[in-house]
Structures are given as structure tokens and as C-alpha cells.
Amino acid sequence: MAKEKIINIRVEAELKKQARKLAENDGRSLSNWILHLIQDEIKKQSRVKPDRK
């Protein structure tokens, strides 16, 4: 998947620290870990309710 867009978010330092630790435990960078979470949630939601256009 080509990386085309940037999403900037602000989080508290402690939240970032905890997220980075989880990402490292999963063998991922923080950015990749967040992307993985988003993709998983999209897959989960698409199974629950089909996209209506």
C-alpha cells in the first residue's frame, strides 16, 4: 500500500510512551502499529455492517 497522506494527532506524553511500548512488543514501529489498529478496526466494522453508498 502506497503511503500517500499524513495524519497528525496530539496525545499526552504518557499515552505515546505506552503505545510505543506496545508497538515495540508487537515488533512494529509506532506508526505501523497505529496503522495496523486502524486497518483491523475497518475490517471488523465492515463485517458487522456492510458499507452503504
TIVEX-255986 format. One record per atom (N, C-alpha, C, O, CB): residue number from 1; atom name; x, y, z. Coordinates in Angstrom, 3 decimals, padded with zeros to 6 digits, m for minus. Atoms other than C-alpha are relative to their C-alpha. Glycine has a CB too. Example, Ala and Ser with C-alpha at 12.3 -4.5 7.8 and 13.67 -1.06 7.14 Angstrom:
BEGIN
(1 "N" (000.890 m001.190 000.000))
(1 "CA" (012.300 m004.500 007.800))
(1 "C" (000.900 001.200 000.000))
(1 "O" (001.936 001.181 000.665))
(1 "CB" (m000.992 000.027 001.246))
(2 "N" (m000.820 m001.190 m000.060))
(2 "CA" (013.670 m001.060 007.140))
(2 "C" (m000.770 001.090 000.730))
(2 "O" (m000.261 002.198 000.899))
(2 "CB" (000.414 000.462 m001.415))
//
This chain:
BEGIN
(1 "N" (000.843 m001.167 000.000))
(1 "CA" (000.000 000.000 000.000))
(1 "C" (000.900 001.246 000.000))
(1 "O" (001.778 001.382 000.852))
(1 "CB" (m000.965 m000.010 001.224))
(2 "N" (m000.789 m001.227 000.060))
(2 "CA" (001.467 003.360 m001.002))
(2 "C" (m000.414 000.943 001.122))
(2 "O" (m001.600 001.137 001.391))
(2 "CB" (m000.164 000.689 m001.371))
(3 "N" (000.282 m000.947 m001.074))
(3 "CA" (001.754 005.818 001.827))
(3 "C" (m000.108 001.386 m000.621))
(3 "O" (000.886 001.945 m001.086))
(3 "CB" (001.108 m000.041 001.113))
(4 "N" (000.243 m001.240 000.717))
(4 "CA" (000.206 008.988 000.483))
(4 "C" (m000.361 001.173 000.887))
(4 "O" (m000.095 002.316 000.517))
(4 "CB" (m001.074 m000.205 m000.982))
(5 "N" (000.510 m001.079 m000.838))
(5 "CA" (m001.249 011.004 003.342))
(5 "C" (000.581 m000.095 001.393))
(5 "O" (000.954 m001.175 001.852))
(5 "CB" (m001.526 m000.033 000.060))
(6 "N" (m000.485 m000.075 m001.375))
(6 "CA" (m000.111 012.117 006.777))
(6 "C" (m001.150 000.435 000.885))
(6 "O" (m001.910 001.338 000.534))
(6 "CB" (001.208 000.979 000.130))
(7 "N" (000.990 m000.391 m001.005))
(7 "CA" (m002.375 012.296 009.815))
(7 "C" (000.780 000.417 001.242))
(7 "O" (001.522 m000.382 001.813))
(7 "CB" (m001.023 m001.177 000.318))
(8 "N" (m000.653 m000.483 m001.222))
(8 "CA" (m001.110 014.433 012.689))
(8 "C" (m001.006 m000.009 001.137))
(8 "O" (m002.118 000.499 000.997))
(8 "CB" (000.588 001.429 m000.201))
(9 "N" (000.856 m000.018 m001.187))
(9 "CA" (m002.579 013.864 016.136))
(9 "C" (000.848 000.400 001.194))
(9 "O" (002.061 000.192 001.199))
(9 "CB" (m000.679 m001.389 000.237))
(10 "N" (m000.681 m000.346 m001.241))
(10 "CA" (m001.675 015.174 019.563))
(10 "C" (m000.489 m000.939 001.084))
(10 "O" (m001.690 m001.153 001.247))
(10 "CB" (m000.247 001.487 000.393))
(11 "N" (000.326 000.869 m001.114))
(11 "CA" (m001.538 012.805 022.503))
(11 "C" (000.892 000.366 001.178))
(11 "O" (001.959 000.956 001.005))
(11 "CB" (000.167 m001.496 m000.385))
(12 "N" (m000.809 m000.245 m001.186))
(12 "CA" (m000.279 013.067 026.041))
(12 "C" (001.262 m000.850 m000.074))
(12 "O" (001.255 m001.933 m000.658))
(12 "CB" (m000.800 m000.307 001.294))
(13 "N" (m001.291 000.684 000.040))
(13 "CA" (003.341 012.022 026.513))
(13 "C" (m000.096 m001.420 000.547))
(13 "O" (000.493 m002.341 m000.019))
(13 "CB" (001.038 000.788 000.788))
(14 "N" (000.112 001.322 m000.606))
(14 "CA" (002.403 009.095 028.750))
(14 "C" (m000.731 m000.974 m000.912))
(14 "O" (m000.351 m002.142 m000.995))
(14 "CB" (m000.716 000.093 001.337))
(15 "N" (000.727 000.847 000.942))
(15 "CA" (m000.096 007.734 026.209))
(15 "C" (000.915 m000.436 m001.139))
(15 "O" (000.904 m001.601 m001.538))
(15 "CB" (m001.231 000.740 m000.556))
(16 "N" (m000.937 000.333 001.076))
(16 "CA" (002.550 007.900 023.469))
(16 "C" (001.030 m001.011 000.494))
(16 "O" (001.369 m001.954 m000.221))
(16 "CB" (000.706 001.273 m000.527))
(17 "N" (m000.988 000.926 m000.573))
(17 "CA" (005.056 006.154 025.734))
(17 "C" (m000.576 m001.410 000.105))
(17 "O" (000.081 m002.385 m000.260))
(17 "CB" (000.458 000.489 001.390))
(18 "N" (000.646 001.301 m000.145))
(18 "CA" (002.612 003.343 026.481))
(18 "C" (m000.265 m000.641 m001.357))
(18 "O" (m000.066 m001.844 m001.525))
(18 "CB" (m001.306 000.141 000.777))
(19 "N" (000.286 000.511 001.343))
(19 "CA" (001.613 002.986 022.810))
(19 "C" (001.288 m000.475 m000.664))
(19 "O" (001.303 m001.525 m001.308))
(19 "CB" (m000.684 001.085 m000.867))
(20 "N" (m001.277 000.384 000.596))
(20 "CA" (005.256 002.891 021.702))
(20 "C" (000.486 m001.335 000.579))
(20 "O" (001.033 m002.170 m000.141))
(20 "CB" (001.055 001.102 000.234))
(21 "N" (m000.404 001.251 m000.642))
(21 "CA" (005.944 000.118 024.215))
(21 "C" (m000.791 m001.179 m000.572))
(21 "O" (m000.221 m002.232 m000.855))
(21 "CB" (m000.201 000.089 001.530))
(22 "N" (000.831 001.049 000.589))
(22 "CA" (003.012 m001.932 022.884))
(22 "C" (000.430 m000.296 m001.437))
(22 "O" (000.484 m001.453 m001.853))
(22 "CB" (m001.481 000.408 000.037))
(23 "N" (m000.445 000.176 001.389))
(23 "CA" (004.191 m001.349 019.312))
(23 "C" (001.300 m000.787 m000.042))
(23 "O" (001.443 m001.707 m000.846))
(23 "CB" (000.183 001.367 m000.695))
(24 "N" (m001.281 000.708 m000.037))
(24 "CA" (007.718 m002.491 020.163))
(24 "C" (m000.195 m001.462 000.381))
(24 "O" (000.457 m002.344 m000.177))
(24 "CB" (000.957 000.676 000.986))
(25 "N" (000.288 001.378 m000.405))
(25 "CA" (006.340 m005.589 021.899))
(25 "C" (m000.601 m000.810 m001.150))
(25 "O" (m000.470 m002.034 m001.195))
(25 "CB" (m000.952 m000.010 001.197))
(26 "N" (000.621 000.635 001.161))
(26 "CA" (004.464 m006.343 018.671))
(26 "C" (000.960 m000.031 m001.198))
(26 "O" (000.602 m000.509 m002.275))
(26 "CB" (m001.294 000.739 m000.377))
(27 "N" (m000.993 m000.011 001.083))
(27 "CA" (007.638 m005.847 016.588))
(27 "C" (m000.291 001.017 m001.075))
(27 "O" (000.079 000.826 m002.233))
(27 "CB" (000.085 m001.350 m000.624))
(28 "N" (000.398 m001.022 000.975))
(28 "CA" (006.286 m002.720 014.912))
(28 "C" (000.479 001.376 000.447))
(28 "O" (000.740 001.606 001.628))
(28 "CB" (m001.532 000.006 m000.191))
(29 "N" (m000.205 m001.403 m000.345))
(29 "CA" (007.079 000.960 014.745))
(29 "C" (m001.330 000.534 000.518))
(29 "O" (m002.375 m000.076 000.289))
(29 "CB" (000.520 000.838 m001.237))
(30 "N" (001.241 m000.588 m000.508))
(30 "CA" (004.538 003.193 016.453))
(30 "C" (m000.948 000.324 m001.151))
(30 "O" (m002.145 000.046 m001.071))
(30 "CB" (000.297 001.272 000.820))
(31 "N" (000.824 m000.346 001.161))
(31 "CA" (003.291 004.440 013.090))
(31 "C" (m000.644 m001.240 m000.613))
(31 "O" (m001.836 m001.241 m000.918))
(31 "CB" (000.844 000.725 m001.053))
(32 "N" (000.523 001.230 000.586))
(32 "CA" (002.918 000.917 011.713))
(32 "C" (m001.021 m000.656 000.915))
(32 "O" (m002.016 m001.209 000.447))
(32 "CB" (001.135 m000.973 m000.294))
(33 "N" (000.921 000.585 m000.970))
(33 "CA" (001.218 m000.262 014.898))
(33 "C" (m001.360 000.705 m000.056))
(33 "O" (m002.401 000.049 m000.040))
(33 "CB" (000.593 000.086 001.423))
(34 "N" (001.251 m000.768 000.085))
(34 "CA" (m001.381 002.542 014.693))
(34 "C" (m000.727 m000.326 m001.305))
(34 "O" (m001.944 m000.516 m001.311))
(34 "CB" (000.284 001.529 000.094))
(35 "N" (000.599 000.353 001.289))
(35 "CA" (m001.968 001.800 011.006))
(35 "C" (m000.647 m001.377 000.071))
(35 "O" (m001.754 m001.570 m000.432))
(35 "CB" (001.059 000.033 m001.117))
(36 "N" (000.527 001.357 m000.171))
(36 "CA" (m002.463 m001.886 011.866))
(36 "C" (m001.309 000.020 000.800))
(36 "O" (m002.262 m000.675 000.445))
(36 "CB" (001.043 m000.896 000.706))
(37 "N" (001.224 m000.103 m000.797))
(37 "CA" (m005.046 m000.971 014.536))
(37 "C" (m001.157 000.563 m000.825))
(37 "O" (m002.284 000.075 m000.740))
(37 "CB" (000.241 000.879 001.230))
(38 "N" (001.038 m000.608 000.841))
(38 "CA" (m006.956 001.223 012.080))
(38 "C" (m000.516 m001.019 m001.017))
(38 "O" (m001.725 m001.160 m001.204))
(38 "CB" (000.550 001.258 m000.727))
(39 "N" (000.403 000.995 000.998))
(39 "CA" (m006.955 m001.498 009.412))
(39 "C" (m000.829 m001.112 000.626))
(39 "O" (m001.823 m001.548 000.045))
(39 "CB" (001.229 m000.593 m000.687))
(40 "N" (000.767 001.043 m000.688))
(40 "CA" (m008.153 m004.113 011.898))
(40 "C" (m001.406 000.470 000.342))
(40 "O" (m002.368 m000.283 000.189))
(40 "CB" (000.721 m000.434 001.271))
(41 "N" (001.316 m000.534 m000.360))
(41 "CA" (m010.997 m001.877 013.058))
(41 "C" (m000.891 000.148 m001.231))
(41 "O" (m002.088 m000.135 m001.172))
(41 "CB" (000.148 001.356 000.707))
(42 "N" (000.769 m000.121 001.244))
(42 "CA" (m012.082 m001.172 009.484))
(42 "C" (m000.508 m001.371 m000.437))
(42 "O" (m001.669 m001.505 m000.822))
(42 "CB" (000.863 000.637 m001.120))
(43 "N" (000.423 001.358 000.357))
(43 "CA" (m012.151 m004.922 008.746))
(43 "C" (m001.116 m000.484 000.916))
(43 "O" (m002.094 m001.074 000.456))
(43 "CB" (001.190 m000.969 000.066))
(44 "N" (000.999 000.433 m000.981))
(44 "CA" (m014.118 m005.591 011.929))
(44 "C" (m001.341 000.685 m000.266))
(44 "O" (m002.384 000.032 m000.252))
(44 "CB" (000.481 000.306 001.439))
(45 "N" (001.231 m000.749 000.241))
(45 "CA" (m016.667 m002.871 011.184))
(45 "C" (m000.665 m000.410 m001.316))
(45 "O" (m001.892 m000.426 m001.410))
(45 "CB" (000.291 001.498 m000.009))
(46 "N" (000.593 000.388 001.286))
(46 "CA" (m017.133 m003.995 007.581))
(46 "C" (m000.690 m001.354 000.104))
(46 "O" (m001.612 m001.635 m000.663))
(46 "CB" (001.075 m000.042 m001.098))
(47 "N" (000.680 001.279 m000.214))
(47 "CA" (m018.069 m007.480 008.841))
(47 "C" (m001.309 000.204 000.757))
(47 "O" (m002.278 m000.522 000.534))
(47 "CB" (000.911 m000.974 000.769))
(48 "N" (001.177 m000.263 m000.821))
(48 "CA" (m020.584 m006.026 011.312))
(48 "C" (m001.099 000.657 m000.819))
(48 "O" (m002.256 000.240 m000.770))
(48 "CB" (000.366 000.880 001.191))
(49 "N" (000.997 m000.699 000.814))
(49 "CA" (m022.315 m003.647 008.932))
(49 "C" (000.633 000.372 m001.341))
(49 "O" (001.590 001.145 m001.384))
(49 "CB" (m000.540 001.277 000.738))
(50 "N" (m000.538 m000.297 001.336))
(50 "CA" (m021.665 m003.516 005.183))
(50 "C" (m000.059 001.490 m000.305))
(50 "O" (m000.976 002.196 000.114))
(50 "CB" (m000.769 m000.779 m001.072))
(51 "N" (m000.073 m001.413 000.406))
(51 "CA" (m020.656 m000.161 003.737))
(51 "C" (m001.167 000.344 m000.912))
(51 "O" (m001.388 m000.310 m001.931))
(51 "CB" (001.342 000.302 m000.714))
(52 "N" (001.128 m000.460 000.831))
(52 "CA" (m023.688 001.667 002.369))
(52 "C" (000.408 001.246 m000.747))
(52 "O" (000.827 002.232 m000.140))
(52 "CB" (m001.265 000.276 000.859))
(53 "N" (m000.365 m001.174 000.815))
(53 "CA" (m023.034 004.049 m000.501))
(53 "C" (m001.196 000.575 m000.678))
(53 "O" (m001.078 001.563 m001.403))
(53 "CB" (001.044 m000.357 m001.036))
//
